[in-house]
Amino acid sequence: MQKIGLSLAISLMIVSAVAGMGVGYWLTPQYRLSMYDQSAMDLGQPDKWVDLRYIDAMIAHHRGAMLLAEEAKKSHRKEIQDLAESIIKDEPKNIDELYRWKKEWYGDSRRVRDPLVPKLGEWNATFDLRFMNALIAHHRDGILMTREIRLKSSRSEVLDNADAVEQFLEKGLVMLHGWRTQWYGISDPQPLRP
């Protein structure tokens, strides 16, 4: 009888643990995200947390631009130096707005971890090319994110933000591709498709 009681207790503990994970997974998509690599741009299902995931990803995206801009200050070209200065000056306003939404809508005050960005190395003849390549890839990732959130969110502030960010990034891509062609003779072999 004691053997059956112990087996039953162990079985109930296992069933409870599995049920708890299932309930956690179903009720809180953030729980599910913590089980996987969060560095991917996939925003997940269009659930009640999708806007929070977008906000966190967009904060990281803006911080990534700032970190690249810090690296770009080594450039000897005025155009790159001016762009870096502009990014470092303007991005904090965008980040502050996103943190405000995060706090107001979700009661979430947690800071978003800075993303990893490429180290561009010391200045040399290809420094600006390395920066532009990194920033072009960064812009493309941001555009993919804005396009994804438009399919998953219904919050007007988020949709307006996605529109504004995408327009800004598209304009930036045109400028970066122009510089890359002019300075290095490299044209874009694969434009980003809508």
JOWO-V225245 format. One record per residue. N is the residue number from 1. RES is the residue in one letter. SS is DSSP state (A for helix, B for strand, O for the rest). PSI is psi in whole degrees, -180 to 180 (none if undefined). BURIAL is 1 if it has 16 or more other ideal C-beta (glycine too) atoms within 10 Angstrom, else 0. Layout:
n->N res->RES ss->SS psi->PSI burial->BURIAL
n->N res->RES ss->SS psi->PSI burial->BURIAL
This chain:
n->1 res->M ss->O psi->-40 burial->0
n->2 res->Q ss->A psi->-35 burial->0
n->3 res->K ss->A psi->-42 burial->0
n->4 res->I ss->A psi->-41 burial->0
n->5 res->G ss->A psi->-42 burial->0
n->6 res->L ss->A psi->-44 burial->0
n->7 res->S ss->A psi->-42 burial->0
n->8 res->L ss->A psi->-42 burial->0
n->9 res->A ss->A psi->-44 burial->0
n->10 res->I ss->A psi->-43 burial->0
n->11 res->S ss->A psi->-43 burial->0
n->12 res->L ss->A psi->-36 burial->0
n->13 res->M ss->A psi->-42 burial->0
n->14 res->I ss->A psi->-46 burial->0
n->15 res->V ss->A psi->-41 burial->0
n->16 res->S ss->A psi->-42 burial->0
n->17 res->A ss->A psi->-45 burial->0
n->18 res->V ss->A psi->-43 burial->0
n->19 res->A ss->A psi->-40 burial->0
n->20 res->G ss->A psi->-42 burial->0
n->21 res->M ss->A psi->-40 burial->0
n->22 res->G ss->A psi->-44 burial->0
n->23 res->V ss->A psi->-42 burial->0
n->24 res->G ss->A psi->-42 burial->0
n->25 res->Y ss->A psi->-43 burial->0
n->26 res->W ss->A psi->-42 burial->0
n->27 res->L ss->A psi->-34 burial->0
n->28 res->T ss->O psi->100 burial->0
n->29 res->P ss->A psi->-25 burial->1
n->30 res->Q ss->A psi->-34 burial->0
n->31 res->Y ss->A psi->-45 burial->0
n->32 res->R ss->A psi->-43 burial->1
n->33 res->L ss->A psi->-33 burial->1
n->34 res->S ss->O psi->-15 burial->0
n->35 res->M ss->O psi->-8 burial->0
n->36 res->Y ss->O psi->173 burial->0
n->37 res->D ss->O psi->122 burial->0
n->38 res->Q ss->O psi->6 burial->0
n->39 res->S ss->O psi->-13 burial->0
n->40 res->A ss->O psi->155 burial->0
n->41 res->M ss->O psi->-6 burial->0
n->42 res->D ss->O psi->125 burial->0
n->43 res->L ss->O psi->0 burial->1
n->44 res->G ss->O psi->-162 burial->1
n->45 res->Q ss->O psi->153 burial->0
n->46 res->P ss->O psi->69 burial->0
n->47 res->D ss->O psi->-169 burial->0
n->48 res->K ss->O psi->-10 burial->0
n->49 res->W ss->O psi->-1 burial->1
n->50 res->V ss->A psi->-38 burial->1
n->51 res->D ss->A psi->-38 burial->1
n->52 res->L ss->A psi->-42 burial->1
n->53 res->R ss->A psi->-39 burial->1
n->54 res->Y ss->A psi->-46 burial->1
n->55 res->I ss->A psi->-49 burial->1
n->56 res->D ss->A psi->-43 burial->1
n->57 res->A ss->A psi->-37 burial->1
n->58 res->M ss->A psi->-34 burial->1
n->59 res->I ss->A psi->-48 burial->1
n->60 res->A ss->A psi->-38 burial->1
n->61 res->H ss->A psi->-48 burial->1
n->62 res->H ss->A psi->-41 burial->1
n->63 res->R ss->A psi->-38 burial->1
n->64 res->G ss->A psi->-40 burial->1
n->65 res->A ss->A psi->-41 burial->1
n->66 res->M ss->A psi->-41 burial->1
n->67 res->L ss->A psi->-40 burial->1
n->68 res->L ss->A psi->-40 burial->1
n->69 res->A ss->A psi->-38 burial->1
n->70 res->E ss->A psi->-43 burial->0
n->71 res->E ss->A psi->-40 burial->1
n->72 res->A ss->A psi->-14 burial->1
n->73 res->K ss->O psi->-14 burial->0
n->74 res->K ss->O psi->-14 burial->1
n->75 res->S ss->O psi->152 burial->1
n->76 res->H ss->O psi->-3 burial->0
n->77 res->R ss->O psi->132 burial->0
n->78 res->K ss->A psi->-39 burial->0
n->79 res->E ss->A psi->-43 burial->0
n->80 res->I ss->A psi->-41 burial->1
n->81 res->Q ss->A psi->-42 burial->0
n->82 res->D ss->A psi->-41 burial->0
n->83 res->L ss->A psi->-46 burial->1
n->84 res->A ss->A psi->-45 burial->1
n->85 res->E ss->A psi->-42 burial->0
n->86 res->S ss->A psi->-44 burial->0
n->87 res->I ss->A psi->-47 burial->1
n->88 res->I ss->A psi->-33 burial->1
n->89 res->K ss->A psi->-42 burial->0
n->90 res->D ss->A psi->-33 burial->0
n->91 res->E ss->A psi->-36 burial->1
n->92 res->P ss->A psi->-33 burial->0
n->93 res->K ss->A psi->-42 burial->0
n->94 res->N ss->A psi->-41 burial->1
n->95 res->I ss->A psi->-43 burial->1
n->96 res->D ss->A psi->-42 burial->0
n->97 res->E ss->A psi->-43 burial->1
n->98 res->L ss->A psi->-41 burial->1
n->99 res->Y ss->A psi->-36 burial->1
n->100 res->R ss->A psi->-46 burial->0
n->101 res->W ss->A psi->-44 burial->1
n->102 res->K ss->A psi->-44 burial->1
n->103 res->K ss->A psi->-47 burial->0
n->104 res->E ss->A psi->-43 burial->0
n->105 res->W ss->A psi->-31 burial->0
n->106 res->Y ss->A psi->-4 burial->1
n->107 res->G ss->O psi->27 burial->0
n->108 res->D ss->O psi->114 burial->0
n->109 res->S ss->O psi->4 burial->0
n->110 res->R ss->O psi->141 burial->0
n->111 res->R ss->O psi->147 burial->0
n->112 res->V ss->O psi->135 burial->1
n->113 res->R ss->O psi->140 burial->0
n->114 res->D ss->O psi->141 burial->0
n->115 res->P ss->O psi->163 burial->1
n->116 res->L ss->O psi->132 burial->0
n->117 res->V ss->O psi->155 burial->1
n->118 res->P ss->O psi->142 burial->1
n->119 res->K ss->O psi->126 burial->0
n->120 res->L ss->O psi->-9 burial->1
n->121 res->G ss->O psi->-171 burial->0
n->122 res->E ss->O psi->161 burial->0
n->123 res->W ss->O psi->135 burial->0
n->124 res->N ss->O psi->-169 burial->0
n->125 res->A ss->O psi->-23 burial->0
n->126 res->T ss->O psi->10 burial->0
n->127 res->F ss->A psi->-49 burial->1
n->128 res->D ss->A psi->-34 burial->1
n->129 res->L ss->A psi->-43 burial->1
n->130 res->R ss->A psi->-43 burial->1
n->131 res->F ss->A psi->-48 burial->1
n->132 res->M ss->A psi->-41 burial->1
n->133 res->N ss->A psi->-43 burial->1
n->134 res->A ss->A psi->-42 burial->1
n->135 res->L ss->A psi->-34 burial->1
n->136 res->I ss->A psi->-47 burial->1
n->137 res->A ss->A psi->-40 burial->0
n->138 res->H ss->A psi->-46 burial->1
n->139 res->H ss->A psi->-42 burial->1
n->140 res->R ss->A psi->-42 burial->0
n->141 res->D ss->A psi->-42 burial->0
n->142 res->G ss->A psi->-40 burial->1
n->143 res->I ss->A psi->-42 burial->1
n->144 res->L ss->A psi->-39 burial->0
n->145 res->M ss->A psi->-43 burial->1
n->146 res->T ss->A psi->-36 burial->1
n->147 res->R ss->A psi->-37 burial->0
n->148 res->E ss->A psi->-44 burial->1
n->149 res->I ss->A psi->-30 burial->1
n->150 res->R ss->A psi->-27 burial->0
n->151 res->L ss->A psi->-13 burial->0
n->152 res->K ss->A psi->-18 burial->1
n->153 res->S ss->O psi->154 burial->1
n->154 res->S ss->O psi->6 burial->0
n->155 res->R ss->O psi->122 burial->0
n->156 res->S ss->A psi->-38 burial->0
n->157 res->E ss->A psi->-41 burial->0
n->158 res->V ss->A psi->-43 burial->1
n->159 res->L ss->A psi->-41 burial->0
n->160 res->D ss->A psi->-40 burial->0
n->161 res->N ss->A psi->-45 burial->1
n->162 res->A ss->A psi->-42 burial->1
n->163 res->D ss->A psi->-48 burial->0
n->164 res->A ss->A psi->-43 burial->0
n->165 res->V ss->A psi->-45 burial->1
n->166 res->E ss->A psi->-42 burial->1
n->167 res->Q ss->A psi->-43 burial->0
n->168 res->F ss->A psi->-45 burial->1
n->169 res->L ss->A psi->-39 burial->1
n->170 res->E ss->A psi->-44 burial->0
n->171 res->K ss->A psi->-41 burial->0
n->172 res->G ss->A psi->-39 burial->1
n->173 res->L ss->A psi->-42 burial->1
n->174 res->V ss->A psi->-46 burial->0
n->175 res->M ss->A psi->-47 burial->0
n->176 res->L ss->A psi->-42 burial->1
n->177 res->H ss->A psi->-38 burial->1
n->178 res->G ss->A psi->-46 burial->0
n->179 res->W ss->A psi->-43 burial->1
n->180 res->R ss->A psi->-40 burial->1
n->181 res->T ss->A psi->-47 burial->0
n->182 res->Q ss->A psi->-45 burial->0
n->183 res->W ss->A psi->-30 burial->0
n->184 res->Y ss->A psi->-2 burial->0
n->185 res->G ss->O psi->27 burial->0
n->186 res->I ss->O psi->123 burial->0
n->187 res->S ss->O psi->160 burial->0
n->188 res->D ss->O psi->115 burial->0
n->189 res->P ss->O psi->-23 burial->0
n->190 res->Q ss->O psi->85 burial->0
n->191 res->P ss->O psi->150 burial->0
n->192 res->L ss->O psi->127 burial->0
n->193 res->R ss->O psi->145 burial->0
n->194 res->P ss->O psi->none burial->0
